[in-house]
Amino acid sequence: MRGESGRARRAGLMLAAGAERQTWLGRRLPTGLVAAASVCLSVAAFAARTAPPMVGLSAVELVMALTLCPQRRRLARDGARVLAWQTAVIVGLYALRYGATEWHEGARISWQLFLAFLPGMVLLRSTPAPRLVQALNRVMPYRAAFVLTTSLRFVPLVLREVRAIHEVQLLRGARVLPRDLARPWNWPDLVNCVLVPAIIQSLALAGEISLAARARGFGCGERRTYWPGS
């Protein structure tokens, strides 16, 4: 019982991490307005197919990130890492399929995808989970709002666990560095030492989140209260 209580507390703290930090503008803007703006910017990114609208959209999203996200350096670091890996993969695939002269088209697709996902990153990093669930509860049942919010925050938690597993396996001598993975005979180390433990840890993390929700009385009433607010 004590172990289950500790795991539930850890999962609850992970879901609520960063909830107390917001910018001055983020505390004053309605959460529903920020969420709607994020959705509109993501849809506009998929619709933009030429450089001028994509440049304008990049400027708007940059202003949004600077004014709403409290951890700008961390967002910039994570965003740059995602953009670099994504660009390398997409440009490489375009070069293999259409030739090296079409690399610019792959770069445009990568830029477009990044612009589509950046508003969601800013929304999750700038809005506390209770406020986001409370805003979604106005347009959907609170159970669905909780599941949707938890799913959106689940991916960063899993990536954090995968990073920790990767570092531990490196200390144990696993050949999972980028230069090692360039050799196909080292791929079994990636599967056995990183991917399989990551899947098991993801299932355990989902169980901890479920336990944390049950420990807080989730699903016991028709209406759900939220803190802060109701």
C-alpha positions as CSV (number, residue, x, y, z in Angstrom):
1,M,0.0,0.0,0.0
2,R,2.8,2.4,0.8
3,G,4.5,1.6,-2.5
4,E,1.3,2.2,-4.4
5,S,0.8,5.5,-2.6
6,G,4.4,6.6,-3.4
7,R,4.0,5.8,-7.1
8,A,0.6,7.6,-7.2
9,R,2.2,10.7,-5.6
10,R,5.1,10.6,-8.1
11,A,2.8,10.3,-11.1
12,G,0.6,13.2,-9.7
13,L,3.7,15.4,-9.3
14,M,4.9,14.6,-12.8
15,L,1.5,15.6,-14.3
16,A,1.4,18.8,-12.3
17,A,5.1,19.7,-12.9
18,G,5.5,23.3,-14.0
19,A,1.8,24.1,-13.2
20,E,2.8,26.9,-10.8
21,R,5.0,28.7,-13.4
22,Q,3.3,31.1,-16.0
23,T,4.2,34.3,-17.6
24,W,2.4,37.5,-16.8
25,L,0.4,37.3,-20.1
26,G,-0.2,33.6,-19.7
27,R,-1.9,34.2,-16.3
28,R,-4.3,36.8,-17.8
29,L,-5.3,35.2,-21.1
30,P,-8.2,32.8,-21.1
31,T,-7.0,29.2,-21.5
32,G,-9.7,28.5,-24.1
33,L,-8.4,31.4,-26.2
34,V,-4.8,30.2,-26.1
35,A,-5.9,26.7,-27.0
36,A,-8.1,27.9,-29.9
37,A,-5.2,30.1,-31.2
38,S,-2.8,27.1,-31.0
39,V,-5.2,25.0,-33.1
40,C,-5.7,27.7,-35.7
41,L,-1.9,28.2,-36.0
42,S,-1.4,24.4,-36.4
43,V,-4.1,24.3,-39.2
44,A,-2.6,27.4,-40.8
45,A,0.8,25.7,-40.9
46,F,-0.6,22.7,-42.8
47,A,-2.3,25.2,-45.2
48,A,0.9,27.3,-45.8
49,R,2.9,25.9,-48.7
50,T,5.1,28.8,-49.8
51,A,7.8,30.8,-48.1
52,P,6.1,34.1,-47.4
53,P,3.2,32.8,-45.3
54,M,5.5,30.3,-43.6
55,V,7.8,33.2,-42.6
56,G,4.9,35.2,-41.3
57,L,3.6,32.2,-39.4
58,S,7.0,31.6,-37.9
59,A,7.1,35.2,-36.6
60,V,3.6,34.8,-35.0
61,E,4.6,31.6,-33.3
62,L,7.9,33.0,-32.1
63,V,6.0,35.9,-30.5
64,M,3.6,33.4,-28.9
65,A,6.5,31.4,-27.5
66,L,8.3,34.4,-26.1
67,T,5.2,35.9,-24.4
68,L,3.6,32.7,-23.1
69,C,6.3,30.1,-22.4
70,P,8.1,30.6,-19.0
71,Q,11.0,28.3,-19.9
72,R,12.1,29.8,-23.2
73,R,15.6,28.3,-23.2
74,R,14.4,24.8,-22.6
75,L,11.7,25.2,-25.3
76,A,14.4,26.6,-27.7
77,R,16.7,23.7,-26.9
78,D,14.1,21.0,-27.3
79,G,12.6,22.6,-30.4
80,A,16.0,22.9,-32.1
81,R,16.7,19.3,-31.3
82,V,13.4,18.1,-32.8
83,L,13.8,20.3,-35.9
84,A,17.4,19.1,-36.5
85,W,16.5,15.4,-36.3
86,Q,13.3,15.9,-38.3
87,T,15.1,17.8,-41.0
88,A,17.9,15.3,-41.3
89,V,15.4,12.4,-41.7
90,I,13.0,14.1,-44.1
91,V,15.8,15.7,-46.3
92,G,17.6,12.4,-46.4
93,L,14.4,10.5,-47.5
94,Y,13.7,13.2,-50.2
95,A,17.3,12.9,-51.4
96,L,17.0,9.1,-51.7
97,R,13.7,9.2,-53.4
98,Y,13.9,12.3,-55.7
99,G,17.6,13.0,-55.8
100,A,19.9,15.5,-54.1
101,T,18.5,18.4,-56.0
102,E,15.2,18.2,-54.2
103,W,16.6,18.7,-50.7
104,H,14.9,22.1,-50.4
105,E,11.5,20.5,-50.7
106,G,12.3,18.2,-47.8
107,A,13.5,21.2,-45.8
108,R,10.2,23.0,-46.5
109,I,8.2,20.0,-45.4
110,S,10.2,19.8,-42.2
111,W,9.7,23.5,-41.5
112,Q,6.0,23.1,-42.1
113,L,5.6,20.2,-39.7
114,F,7.6,22.0,-37.1
115,L,5.3,25.1,-37.4
116,A,2.3,22.7,-37.0
117,F,3.6,21.2,-33.8
118,L,5.2,24.3,-32.1
119,P,1.9,25.8,-30.9
120,G,1.0,22.6,-29.1
121,M,4.4,22.6,-27.4
122,V,3.9,26.2,-26.3
123,L,0.4,25.4,-25.0
124,L,1.5,22.4,-23.0
125,R,4.5,24.2,-21.5
126,S,2.6,27.5,-20.7
127,T,-0.7,26.2,-19.4
128,P,-1.2,24.3,-16.1
129,A,-3.0,21.0,-16.5
130,P,-6.0,22.0,-14.2
131,R,-6.6,25.1,-16.3
132,L,-6.4,23.1,-19.6
133,V,-8.7,20.4,-18.3
134,Q,-11.2,23.0,-17.0
135,A,-11.2,24.8,-20.4
136,L,-11.7,21.5,-22.3
137,N,-14.5,20.5,-19.9
138,R,-16.6,23.2,-21.3
139,V,-16.8,21.5,-24.7
140,M,-16.5,17.8,-23.7
141,P,-17.1,15.5,-20.7
142,Y,-14.5,15.9,-17.9
143,R,-13.4,12.2,-18.3
144,A,-12.6,12.8,-22.0
145,A,-10.9,16.2,-21.1
146,F,-8.7,14.5,-18.5
147,V,-7.8,11.7,-20.9
148,L,-7.0,14.1,-23.7
149,T,-4.8,16.4,-21.5
150,T,-3.0,13.4,-20.0
151,S,-2.3,12.0,-23.4
152,L,-0.8,15.3,-24.6
153,R,1.5,15.4,-21.5
154,F,2.3,11.7,-21.7
155,V,4.7,12.0,-24.6
156,P,7.2,14.4,-22.8
157,L,7.2,12.1,-19.8
158,V,7.9,9.1,-21.9
159,L,10.7,10.9,-23.7
160,R,12.2,11.8,-20.3
161,E,12.1,8.2,-19.3
162,V,13.7,7.1,-22.6
163,R,16.5,9.6,-22.1
164,A,17.2,8.2,-18.7
165,I,17.2,4.6,-19.9
166,H,19.5,5.5,-22.7
167,E,22.0,7.1,-20.3
168,V,21.9,4.1,-18.0
169,Q,22.5,1.7,-20.8
170,L,25.4,3.7,-22.0
171,L,27.0,3.3,-18.6
172,R,26.4,-0.4,-18.8
173,G,28.3,-0.6,-22.1
174,A,25.4,-0.8,-24.6
175,R,26.3,0.2,-28.1
176,V,23.6,2.8,-28.6
177,L,25.5,6.0,-29.5
178,P,24.7,7.6,-32.9
179,R,28.1,6.4,-34.2
180,D,27.3,2.9,-33.1
181,L,23.9,2.8,-34.7
182,A,25.5,3.7,-38.0
183,R,26.5,0.0,-38.0
184,P,23.4,-2.3,-38.5
185,W,24.8,-5.1,-36.4
186,N,24.5,-2.8,-33.3
187,W,20.7,-2.3,-33.9
188,P,19.8,-5.3,-31.6
189,D,21.4,-3.3,-28.7
190,L,19.0,-0.5,-29.5
191,V,16.0,-2.8,-29.4
192,N,16.9,-4.9,-26.4
193,C,18.5,-2.1,-24.3
194,V,16.4,0.9,-25.1
195,L,13.2,0.2,-27.0
196,V,11.9,-2.8,-24.9
197,P,12.7,-1.2,-21.5
198,A,11.1,2.1,-22.8
199,I,7.8,0.2,-23.7
200,I,7.8,-1.5,-20.3
201,Q,8.4,1.8,-18.5
202,S,5.7,3.5,-20.6
203,L,3.2,0.8,-19.5
204,A,4.3,1.2,-15.9
205,L,4.0,5.0,-16.1
206,A,0.4,4.7,-17.5
207,G,-0.4,2.5,-14.6
208,E,1.0,5.0,-12.1
209,I,-1.1,7.8,-13.7
210,S,-4.2,5.7,-13.5
211,L,-3.4,4.9,-9.8
212,A,-2.9,8.6,-9.1
213,A,-6.3,9.4,-10.7
214,R,-8.1,6.8,-8.6
215,A,-6.3,7.9,-5.4
216,R,-7.8,11.4,-6.1
217,G,-11.3,10.1,-6.5
218,F,-11.5,10.4,-10.3
219,G,-14.8,9.4,-11.7
220,C,-16.7,9.4,-8.4
221,G,-19.0,12.3,-9.2
222,E,-20.9,13.7,-12.2
223,R,-18.9,17.0,-12.0
224,R,-15.3,17.4,-11.3
225,T,-13.7,20.2,-9.4
226,Y,-10.3,21.6,-10.2
227,W,-7.7,23.5,-8.3
228,P,-7.4,26.4,-8.7
229,G,-11.0,27.2,-9.7
230,S,-14.0,24.9,-9.7
